[in-house]
Amino acid sequence: MAAWLLARLLSFQSWKRGLWSCVRLGLIMGLSFVIIYPILQKIATAIKDKSDLYSPIVIWVPEHYTWDNFKQAIRIMDYWTTLGNTFTLSVMTTVLTAISCAFAGYGFARLKFKGSNLLFMGVILTILVPPTTILIPVYLNLKDLNLLNTYWPFILTSMTANSMKAGLYIFIFRQFFRGIPKEVEEAAYIDGAGVSRTFTRIMLPNALPSIVTVLLFAFVWQWNDSFYTTTYLTTSKVMSIQLSSLPYNLGIMLSDGVSSRADPFYQSMVLDTGMLLAILPLILIYIFVQRYFVESVERTGIVG
């Protein structure tokens, strides 16, 4: 009887594990489909010939393959110049943001001073408050200083830890630095190291997971940003501005100056191709750094 009960219990546990494995597999497949489906759809559209738009038998696999959509999107967006400008802006703001937010996070985590908790509440408030609430005064100040249509608004905000999502990055660094034992710093102080040397020689090397997380988040968000770039860089060639003007420019080019005469389906196809070209660098970067990114997010502790 005991052997029979034990066998039934083991069978139930095995069935339970199998059921949970199926549920987990279903969730992973569902999430993967939601993420991958739009990319696959854009790839299928980008390599489709214009004649396949009106073919009732063409859904995913085109009958006529072509690279004309890529050529059109690259020419209209001035893609290579736009890619270089966007990459330069993203790298510059990412590095400056990581440095300034690391300093701020370390200060909030280790350097206690009067009013530090109140200031940190202000940092958390910047995460909760929409950026549109302070856009007008910031824009007017930059306009008075004649800094619009330059990279200086992004440089200044990144250097002072006021860039896009900077409050989140400061929070990430603060939480990570608080998790490092104080004995590590105390040993450095005993050896004669000051605050700055302890930060650069001891704390920063140990904060590599949080640095990688902030670098990747800052780069991707700056690359995809359309709110600040369309506000500060109205005439510069960056990816978000070129994507927003792509349908109009394409319509002008295809219809002899009258945008309303252009084929809307073909415009949509070239627009999808332009979007694919815009996210292609991010996909390539993720392929190479996904392992480090997942490990860094896990060690940083922001997954929970």
C-alpha positions as a Markdown table, in Angstrom:
| # | Residue | x | y | z |
|---|---|---|---|---|
| 1 | Met | 0.0 | 0.0 | 0.0 |
| 2 | Ala | 2.8 | 2.4 | 0.9 |
| 3 | Ala | 4.6 | 1.7 | -2.4 |
| 4 | Trp | 1.4 | 2.3 | -4.3 |
| 5 | Leu | 0.9 | 5.7 | -2.5 |
| 6 | Leu | 4.5 | 6.6 | -3.2 |
| 7 | Ala | 4.1 | 5.8 | -6.8 |
| 8 | Arg | 0.9 | 7.8 | -7.1 |
| 9 | Leu | 2.6 | 10.8 | -5.4 |
| 10 | Leu | 5.6 | 10.7 | -7.7 |
| 11 | Ser | 3.3 | 10.4 | -10.7 |
| 12 | Phe | 1.3 | 13.4 | -9.5 |
| 13 | Gln | 4.5 | 15.5 | -9.0 |
| 14 | Ser | 5.7 | 14.5 | -12.4 |
| 15 | Trp | 2.4 | 15.5 | -13.9 |
| 16 | Lys | 2.5 | 18.8 | -12.1 |
| 17 | Arg | 5.9 | 19.6 | -13.3 |
| 18 | Gly | 4.9 | 18.7 | -16.9 |
| 19 | Leu | 1.8 | 20.9 | -16.7 |
| 20 | Trp | 3.9 | 23.8 | -15.4 |
| 21 | Ser | 6.5 | 23.3 | -18.1 |
| 22 | Cys | 3.7 | 23.5 | -20.7 |
| 23 | Val | 2.2 | 26.6 | -19.2 |
| 24 | Arg | 5.7 | 28.2 | -19.1 |
| 25 | Leu | 6.4 | 27.2 | -22.7 |
| 26 | Gly | 3.0 | 28.7 | -23.8 |
| 27 | Leu | 3.8 | 32.0 | -22.0 |
| 28 | Ile | 7.3 | 32.2 | -23.6 |
| 29 | Met | 5.9 | 31.4 | -27.0 |
| 30 | Gly | 3.2 | 34.0 | -26.6 |
| 31 | Leu | 5.6 | 36.7 | -25.5 |
| 32 | Ser | 8.0 | 35.8 | -28.3 |
| 33 | Phe | 5.3 | 36.0 | -30.9 |
| 34 | Val | 4.2 | 39.5 | -29.7 |
| 35 | Ile | 7.8 | 40.7 | -29.9 |
| 36 | Ile | 8.9 | 38.9 | -33.1 |
| 37 | Tyr | 5.7 | 39.2 | -35.2 |
| 38 | Pro | 6.0 | 42.9 | -36.1 |
| 39 | Ile | 9.7 | 42.5 | -37.0 |
| 40 | Leu | 9.0 | 39.5 | -39.3 |
| 41 | Gln | 6.1 | 41.4 | -40.8 |
| 42 | Lys | 8.3 | 44.4 | -41.6 |
| 43 | Ile | 10.9 | 42.1 | -43.1 |
| 44 | Ala | 8.3 | 40.4 | -45.4 |
| 45 | Thr | 7.0 | 43.8 | -46.4 |
| 46 | Ala | 10.5 | 45.3 | -47.1 |
| 47 | Ile | 11.4 | 42.7 | -49.6 |
| 48 | Lys | 8.1 | 42.7 | -51.4 |
| 49 | Asp | 7.7 | 44.2 | -54.8 |
| 50 | Lys | 5.1 | 46.9 | -55.5 |
| 51 | Ser | 3.1 | 44.5 | -57.7 |
| 52 | Asp | 2.6 | 42.1 | -54.8 |
| 53 | Leu | 0.6 | 44.7 | -52.9 |
| 54 | Tyr | -2.5 | 43.9 | -54.9 |
| 55 | Ser | -2.0 | 40.2 | -55.3 |
| 56 | Pro | -4.6 | 38.2 | -53.3 |
| 57 | Ile | -2.3 | 35.2 | -52.9 |
| 58 | Val | 0.6 | 37.2 | -51.3 |
| 59 | Ile | 0.4 | 37.5 | -47.6 |
| 60 | Trp | 3.9 | 36.7 | -46.1 |
| 61 | Val | 6.1 | 35.3 | -48.8 |
| 62 | Pro | 6.3 | 37.6 | -51.8 |
| 63 | Glu | 6.2 | 36.4 | -55.4 |
| 64 | His | 8.7 | 39.0 | -56.6 |
| 65 | Tyr | 11.6 | 39.9 | -54.3 |
| 66 | Thr | 13.2 | 43.3 | -54.6 |
| 67 | Trp | 15.6 | 45.7 | -52.8 |
| 68 | Asp | 13.9 | 48.8 | -54.2 |
| 69 | Asn | 12.2 | 49.5 | -51.0 |
| 70 | Phe | 15.5 | 49.7 | -49.1 |
| 71 | Lys | 17.0 | 51.8 | -51.8 |
| 72 | Gln | 14.0 | 54.2 | -51.7 |
| 73 | Ala | 14.1 | 54.5 | -47.9 |
| 74 | Ile | 17.9 | 54.9 | -47.7 |
| 75 | Arg | 17.8 | 57.7 | -50.3 |
| 76 | Ile | 14.9 | 59.6 | -48.9 |
| 77 | Met | 16.1 | 59.3 | -45.3 |
| 78 | Asp | 19.7 | 60.1 | -46.3 |
| 79 | Tyr | 20.3 | 57.0 | -44.2 |
| 80 | Trp | 24.0 | 56.8 | -43.8 |
| 81 | Thr | 24.3 | 60.4 | -42.7 |
| 82 | Thr | 21.4 | 60.0 | -40.4 |
| 83 | Leu | 22.8 | 56.8 | -39.0 |
| 84 | Gly | 26.1 | 58.5 | -38.2 |
| 85 | Asn | 24.4 | 61.5 | -36.6 |
| 86 | Thr | 22.1 | 59.4 | -34.5 |
| 87 | Phe | 24.9 | 57.1 | -33.4 |
| 88 | Thr | 27.1 | 60.0 | -32.4 |
| 89 | Leu | 24.4 | 61.7 | -30.4 |
| 90 | Ser | 23.4 | 58.4 | -28.7 |
| 91 | Val | 26.9 | 57.4 | -27.7 |
| 92 | Met | 27.8 | 60.9 | -26.5 |
| 93 | Thr | 24.7 | 61.3 | -24.3 |
| 94 | Thr | 24.9 | 57.7 | -23.1 |
| 95 | Val | 28.5 | 58.0 | -21.8 |
| 96 | Leu | 27.9 | 61.4 | -20.2 |
| 97 | Thr | 24.6 | 60.2 | -18.6 |
| 98 | Ala | 26.3 | 57.1 | -17.2 |
| 99 | Ile | 29.1 | 59.1 | -15.6 |
| 100 | Ser | 27.0 | 61.8 | -14.1 |
| 101 | Cys | 24.3 | 59.4 | -12.8 |
| 102 | Ala | 27.0 | 57.2 | -11.3 |
| 103 | Phe | 28.4 | 60.1 | -9.3 |
| 104 | Ala | 24.9 | 61.1 | -8.2 |
| 105 | Gly | 24.0 | 57.5 | -7.3 |
| 106 | Tyr | 27.1 | 57.1 | -5.2 |
| 107 | Gly | 26.5 | 60.4 | -3.4 |
| 108 | Phe | 23.0 | 59.4 | -2.5 |
| 109 | Ala | 24.1 | 55.9 | -1.4 |
| 110 | Arg | 27.2 | 56.7 | 0.6 |
| 111 | Leu | 27.6 | 60.4 | 1.3 |
| 112 | Lys | 25.0 | 61.3 | 3.8 |
| 113 | Phe | 24.4 | 65.1 | 4.2 |
| 114 | Lys | 21.5 | 67.3 | 5.4 |
| 115 | Gly | 18.6 | 67.1 | 3.0 |
| 116 | Ser | 19.9 | 64.1 | 1.0 |
| 117 | Asn | 16.7 | 62.2 | 1.5 |
| 118 | Leu | 14.7 | 65.2 | 0.4 |
| 119 | Leu | 16.9 | 65.6 | -2.7 |
| 120 | Phe | 16.5 | 61.9 | -3.5 |
| 121 | Met | 12.7 | 62.3 | -3.2 |
| 122 | Gly | 13.1 | 64.9 | -5.9 |
| 123 | Val | 15.0 | 62.4 | -8.1 |
| 124 | Ile | 12.2 | 59.9 | -7.7 |
| 125 | Leu | 9.7 | 62.6 | -8.5 |
| 126 | Thr | 11.4 | 63.1 | -11.9 |
| 127 | Ile | 10.6 | 59.5 | -12.7 |
| 128 | Leu | 6.9 | 60.0 | -11.9 |
| 129 | Val | 6.3 | 63.5 | -13.4 |
| 130 | Pro | 5.9 | 63.6 | -17.2 |
| 131 | Pro | 8.7 | 65.5 | -18.9 |
| 132 | Thr | 6.2 | 67.8 | -20.7 |
| 133 | Thr | 5.6 | 69.7 | -17.5 |
| 134 | Ile | 9.0 | 71.3 | -17.6 |
| 135 | Leu | 9.5 | 71.3 | -21.3 |
| 136 | Ile | 8.4 | 75.0 | -21.9 |
| 137 | Pro | 10.8 | 76.7 | -19.4 |
| 138 | Val | 13.7 | 74.5 | -20.5 |
| 139 | Tyr | 13.0 | 75.2 | -24.1 |
| 140 | Leu | 12.8 | 78.9 | -23.5 |
| 141 | Asn | 16.1 | 78.9 | -21.6 |
| 142 | Leu | 17.8 | 77.0 | -24.4 |
| 143 | Lys | 16.3 | 79.4 | -27.0 |
| 144 | Asp | 17.6 | 82.4 | -25.1 |
| 145 | Leu | 21.1 | 80.9 | -25.1 |
| 146 | Asn | 20.8 | 80.1 | -28.8 |
| 147 | Leu | 21.5 | 76.4 | -28.2 |
| 148 | Leu | 18.6 | 75.0 | -30.3 |
| 149 | Asn | 19.4 | 72.8 | -33.4 |
| 150 | Thr | 22.7 | 71.8 | -31.7 |
| 151 | Tyr | 23.8 | 68.9 | -29.5 |
| 152 | Trp | 24.4 | 71.2 | -26.5 |
| 153 | Pro | 20.9 | 70.7 | -24.9 |
| 154 | Phe | 21.7 | 66.9 | -24.8 |
| 155 | Ile | 25.2 | 67.4 | -23.6 |
| 156 | Leu | 24.3 | 69.8 | -20.8 |
| 157 | Thr | 21.4 | 67.7 | -19.5 |
| 158 | Ser | 23.5 | 64.5 | -19.7 |
| 159 | Met | 26.5 | 66.1 | -17.9 |
| 160 | Thr | 24.2 | 67.3 | -15.1 |
| 161 | Ala | 22.2 | 64.0 | -14.7 |
| 162 | Asn | 19.1 | 65.7 | -16.0 |
| 163 | Ser | 18.8 | 63.8 | -19.3 |
| 164 | Met | 15.9 | 61.5 | -20.3 |
| 165 | Lys | 15.2 | 58.8 | -17.7 |
| 166 | Ala | 18.2 | 60.1 | -15.6 |
| 167 | Gly | 16.2 | 59.6 | -12.4 |
| 168 | Leu | 15.8 | 55.9 | -13.1 |
| 169 | Tyr | 19.6 | 55.6 | -13.7 |
| 170 | Ile | 20.4 | 57.4 | -10.5 |
| 171 | Phe | 18.1 | 55.0 | -8.6 |
| 172 | Ile | 19.8 | 52.0 | -10.2 |
| 173 | Phe | 23.2 | 53.2 | -9.2 |
| 174 | Arg | 22.1 | 54.1 | -5.7 |
| 175 | Gln | 20.5 | 50.7 | -5.0 |
| 176 | Phe | 23.6 | 48.9 | -6.3 |
| 177 | Phe | 26.1 | 51.0 | -4.3 |
| 178 | Arg | 24.0 | 50.5 | -1.2 |
| 179 | Gly | 24.4 | 46.7 | -1.7 |
| 180 | Ile | 28.2 | 46.9 | -1.6 |
| 181 | Pro | 29.5 | 46.2 | 2.0 |
| 182 | Lys | 30.8 | 49.3 | 3.8 |
| 183 | Glu | 33.9 | 47.4 | 4.9 |
| 184 | Val | 35.2 | 47.7 | 1.3 |
| 185 | Glu | 35.2 | 51.5 | 1.5 |
| 186 | Glu | 36.5 | 51.5 | 5.1 |
| 187 | Ala | 39.5 | 49.4 | 4.0 |
| 188 | Ala | 40.2 | 51.8 | 1.3 |
| 189 | Tyr | 40.0 | 54.8 | 3.7 |
| 190 | Ile | 42.4 | 53.0 | 6.1 |
| 191 | Asp | 44.9 | 52.6 | 3.2 |
| 192 | Gly | 44.7 | 56.4 | 2.7 |
| 193 | Ala | 42.3 | 56.6 | -0.3 |
| 194 | Gly | 40.0 | 59.6 | -0.4 |
| 195 | Val | 36.4 | 59.7 | -1.5 |
| 196 | Ser | 37.1 | 60.2 | -5.2 |
| 197 | Arg | 39.8 | 57.6 | -5.4 |
| 198 | Thr | 37.6 | 55.1 | -3.5 |
| 199 | Phe | 34.8 | 55.8 | -6.0 |
| 200 | Thr | 37.0 | 55.4 | -9.1 |
| 201 | Arg | 39.2 | 52.6 | -8.0 |
| 202 | Ile | 37.0 | 50.5 | -5.7 |
| 203 | Met | 33.3 | 51.2 | -6.3 |
| 204 | Leu | 33.1 | 51.7 | -10.1 |
| 205 | Pro | 34.8 | 48.4 | -10.9 |
| 206 | Asn | 32.4 | 46.6 | -8.6 |
| 207 | Ala | 29.4 | 48.4 | -10.3 |
| 208 | Leu | 30.0 | 46.9 | -13.7 |
| 209 | Pro | 26.5 | 45.3 | -13.9 |
| 210 | Ser | 24.8 | 48.5 | -13.2 |
| 211 | Ile | 27.0 | 50.4 | -15.6 |
| 212 | Val | 26.2 | 48.0 | -18.4 |
| 213 | Thr | 22.5 | 48.2 | -17.6 |
| 214 | Val | 22.5 | 52.0 | -17.7 |
| 215 | Leu | 24.6 | 52.2 | -20.8 |
| 216 | Leu | 22.2 | 49.9 | -22.8 |
| 217 | Phe | 19.0 | 51.6 | -21.5 |
| 218 | Ala | 20.4 | 55.1 | -22.1 |
| 219 | Phe | 21.6 | 54.2 | -25.6 |
| 220 | Val | 18.3 | 52.5 | -26.7 |
| 221 | Trp | 16.1 | 55.2 | -25.3 |
| 222 | Gln | 18.1 | 58.0 | -26.8 |
| 223 | Trp | 18.1 | 56.2 | -30.2 |
| 224 | Asn | 14.3 | 55.8 | -30.2 |
| 225 | Asp | 13.6 | 59.3 | -28.6 |
| 226 | Ser | 11.4 | 61.5 | -30.7 |
| 227 | Phe | 10.1 | 63.8 | -28.0 |
| 228 | Tyr | 13.4 | 65.7 | -27.2 |
| 229 | Thr | 15.0 | 65.3 | -30.7 |
| 230 | Thr | 12.0 | 66.8 | -32.5 |
| 231 | Thr | 12.0 | 69.7 | -30.0 |
| 232 | Tyr | 15.7 | 70.6 | -29.9 |
| 233 | Leu | 16.8 | 69.4 | -33.3 |
| 234 | Thr | 14.2 | 70.5 | -35.8 |
| 235 | Thr | 16.7 | 70.8 | -38.7 |
| 236 | Ser | 19.2 | 68.1 | -37.9 |
| 237 | Lys | 19.2 | 64.7 | -39.5 |
| 238 | Val | 18.6 | 62.1 | -36.8 |
| 239 | Met | 16.6 | 58.9 | -37.1 |
| 240 | Ser | 13.4 | 60.0 | -35.3 |
| 241 | Ile | 13.0 | 63.2 | -37.4 |
| 242 | Gln | 13.8 | 61.4 | -40.7 |
| 243 | Leu | 11.2 | 58.7 | -39.9 |
| 244 | Ser | 8.5 | 61.2 | -39.0 |
| 245 | Ser | 9.1 | 63.1 | -42.3 |
| 246 | Leu | 9.5 | 59.9 | -44.5 |
| 247 | Pro | 5.8 | 59.6 | -45.6 |
| 248 | Tyr | 5.6 | 63.2 | -46.7 |
| 249 | Asn | 9.0 | 63.2 | -48.5 |
| 250 | Leu | 8.1 | 59.9 | -50.2 |
| 251 | Gly | 4.7 | 61.2 | -51.3 |
| 252 | Ile | 6.3 | 64.4 | -52.8 |
| 253 | Met | 8.9 | 62.3 | -54.6 |
| 254 | Leu | 6.4 | 59.8 | -56.1 |
| 255 | Ser | 3.7 | 62.3 | -57.2 |
| 256 | Asp | 5.5 | 65.2 | -58.7 |
| 257 | Gly | 5.1 | 67.5 | -55.7 |
| 258 | Val | 1.5 | 66.6 | -54.7 |
| 259 | Ser | 1.7 | 64.2 | -51.7 |
| 260 | Ser | -2.0 | 63.2 | -51.9 |
| 261 | Arg | -1.5 | 61.6 | -55.3 |
| 262 | Ala | 0.9 | 59.0 | -54.0 |
| 263 | Asp | -0.2 | 55.4 | -53.5 |
| 264 | Pro | -0.9 | 55.1 | -49.7 |
| 265 | Phe | -0.1 | 51.3 | -49.7 |
| 266 | Tyr | 3.2 | 51.8 | -51.3 |
| 267 | Gln | 4.0 | 54.7 | -48.9 |
| 268 | Ser | 3.2 | 52.3 | -46.0 |
| 269 | Met | 5.5 | 49.7 | -47.4 |
| 270 | Val | 8.4 | 52.1 | -47.7 |
| 271 | Leu | 7.7 | 53.5 | -44.3 |
| 272 | Asp | 7.8 | 49.9 | -42.8 |
| 273 | Thr | 11.2 | 49.5 | -44.6 |
| 274 | Gly | 12.4 | 52.8 | -43.0 |
| 275 | Met | 11.3 | 51.6 | -39.6 |
| 276 | Leu | 13.2 | 48.3 | -40.1 |
| 277 | Leu | 16.3 | 50.2 | -41.1 |
| 278 | Ala | 16.0 | 52.4 | -38.0 |
| 279 | Ile | 15.8 | 49.4 | -35.5 |
| 280 | Leu | 18.3 | 47.3 | -37.4 |
| 281 | Pro | 21.3 | 48.7 | -35.5 |
| 282 | Leu | 19.6 | 48.0 | -32.1 |
| 283 | Ile | 18.8 | 44.4 | -33.1 |
| 284 | Leu | 22.5 | 43.9 | -34.1 |
| 285 | Ile | 23.7 | 45.4 | -30.8 |
| 286 | Tyr | 21.3 | 43.2 | -28.8 |
| 287 | Ile | 22.5 | 40.1 | -30.6 |
| 288 | Phe | 26.0 | 40.7 | -29.4 |
| 289 | Val | 25.3 | 42.0 | -25.8 |
| 290 | Gln | 22.2 | 40.1 | -24.8 |
| 291 | Arg | 24.0 | 37.8 | -22.5 |
| 292 | Tyr | 25.8 | 40.7 | -20.7 |
| 293 | Phe | 22.5 | 42.7 | -20.6 |
| 294 | Val | 20.5 | 39.8 | -18.9 |
| 295 | Glu | 23.2 | 39.2 | -16.4 |
| 296 | Ser | 23.6 | 42.8 | -15.6 |
| 297 | Val | 19.8 | 43.3 | -15.1 |
| 298 | Glu | 19.7 | 40.3 | -12.9 |
| 299 | Arg | 22.6 | 41.4 | -10.7 |
| 300 | Thr | 21.3 | 45.0 | -10.6 |
| 301 | Gly | 18.1 | 43.7 | -9.0 |
| 302 | Ile | 15.6 | 45.8 | -11.0 |
| 303 | Val | 13.8 | 42.7 | -12.4 |
| 304 | Gly | 11.7 | 42.5 | -9.2 |
